[in-house]
Amino acid sequence: MSREEEWVRVERTQAFKELMKQKKAFIVPAMIFFVIFYFGLPVLTGFTTLLDVQVVGSISLAYLYAFAQFAMTWILMHLYLSRANRWDELVDRARRQAAEGEVS
């Protein structure tokens, strides 16, 4: 059996379809949030005065927003890793289903 045939067989399993559904349900909203949050800083600093508020001394909301982007990136990374660890079970199940011929 060729690699392409193997891939088609895996692709047709119920576990693989569930894996893709779960990945899409996480990745699309996470990406939308990330892009909005990431581009929010240059938009808000360049076109508004919302982030000009001084919080402590010379530290403004713009600095806090910029540092929050580091935290947001790490949080999203940890959320993705925890989800990816759960997806491993679906990957293994898709492999087993393909090997056993359980395709839909």
C-alpha positions as CSV (number, residue, x, y, z in Angstrom):
1,M,0.0,0.0,0.0
2,S,1.4,3.4,-1.0
3,R,1.7,6.3,1.5
4,E,-1.1,8.2,-0.4
5,E,-3.4,5.2,0.1
6,E,-2.5,5.0,3.7
7,W,-3.2,8.7,4.2
8,V,-6.6,8.4,2.5
9,R,-7.5,5.5,4.7
10,V,-6.5,7.4,7.9
11,E,-8.3,10.5,6.6
12,R,-11.6,8.6,6.2
13,T,-11.7,7.3,9.8
14,Q,-14.2,8.7,12.3
15,A,-11.4,9.4,14.8
16,F,-9.5,11.6,12.2
17,K,-12.7,13.5,11.4
18,E,-13.3,14.1,15.1
19,L,-9.6,15.2,15.5
20,M,-10.0,17.8,12.7
21,K,-13.3,19.0,14.1
22,Q,-11.7,19.5,17.6
23,K,-8.6,21.2,16.2
24,K,-10.6,23.6,14.1
25,A,-12.9,24.4,17.1
26,F,-9.8,25.5,19.1
27,I,-7.4,26.9,16.5
28,V,-9.8,29.2,14.6
29,P,-11.1,31.1,17.7
30,A,-7.6,31.2,19.2
31,M,-6.1,32.6,16.0
32,I,-8.8,35.2,15.7
33,F,-8.3,36.3,19.4
34,F,-4.5,36.4,18.9
35,V,-4.7,38.5,15.7
36,I,-7.1,41.0,17.3
37,F,-5.1,41.2,20.5
38,Y,-1.8,41.5,18.7
39,F,-2.9,44.2,16.2
40,G,-4.8,46.0,19.0
41,L,-1.7,47.5,20.4
42,P,-0.5,49.4,17.2
43,V,-4.1,50.4,16.3
44,L,-4.9,51.7,19.8
45,T,-1.5,53.5,20.2
46,G,-1.4,54.9,16.7
47,F,-5.0,56.1,16.3
48,T,-6.4,56.7,19.8
49,T,-5.3,58.1,23.1
50,L,-6.9,55.2,25.1
51,L,-3.5,53.7,26.2
52,D,-1.9,57.1,27.1
53,V,-3.2,56.8,30.7
54,Q,-0.3,56.8,33.2
55,V,-0.7,53.9,35.6
56,V,2.4,54.1,37.8
57,G,5.0,56.8,37.3
58,S,5.9,56.9,33.6
59,I,4.4,53.5,32.9
60,S,1.3,53.9,30.7
61,L,-1.4,51.4,29.7
62,A,0.4,50.9,26.4
63,Y,3.4,49.4,28.3
64,L,1.0,47.1,30.3
65,Y,-0.7,46.1,27.0
66,A,2.6,45.3,25.4
67,F,3.7,43.1,28.3
68,A,0.3,41.4,28.4
69,Q,1.1,40.2,24.9
70,F,3.9,38.1,26.2
71,A,1.6,36.6,28.8
72,M,-1.1,36.0,26.2
73,T,1.4,34.2,24.0
74,W,2.5,31.9,26.8
75,I,-1.1,31.3,27.9
76,L,-2.2,30.4,24.4
77,M,0.8,28.1,24.0
78,H,-0.1,26.2,27.2
79,L,-3.7,25.9,26.2
80,Y,-2.7,24.6,22.8
81,L,-0.3,22.0,24.4
82,S,-2.9,20.8,26.8
83,R,-5.4,20.3,23.9
84,A,-2.7,18.7,21.7
85,N,-2.0,16.2,24.4
86,R,-5.7,15.2,24.4
87,W,-5.6,15.0,20.6
88,D,-2.9,12.4,20.7
89,E,-5.5,9.8,21.8
90,L,-7.5,10.6,18.6
91,V,-4.4,10.3,16.5
92,D,-3.7,6.8,17.9
93,R,-7.4,5.8,17.5
94,A,-7.3,7.0,13.8
95,R,-4.2,4.9,13.2
96,R,-5.8,1.9,14.8
97,Q,-9.1,2.4,12.8
98,A,-7.2,2.7,9.6
99,A,-5.1,-0.4,10.3
100,E,-8.2,-2.4,11.1
101,G,-10.1,-1.0,8.1
102,E,-12.7,0.9,10.0
103,V,-13.2,3.7,7.5
104,S,-16.5,5.5,6.9
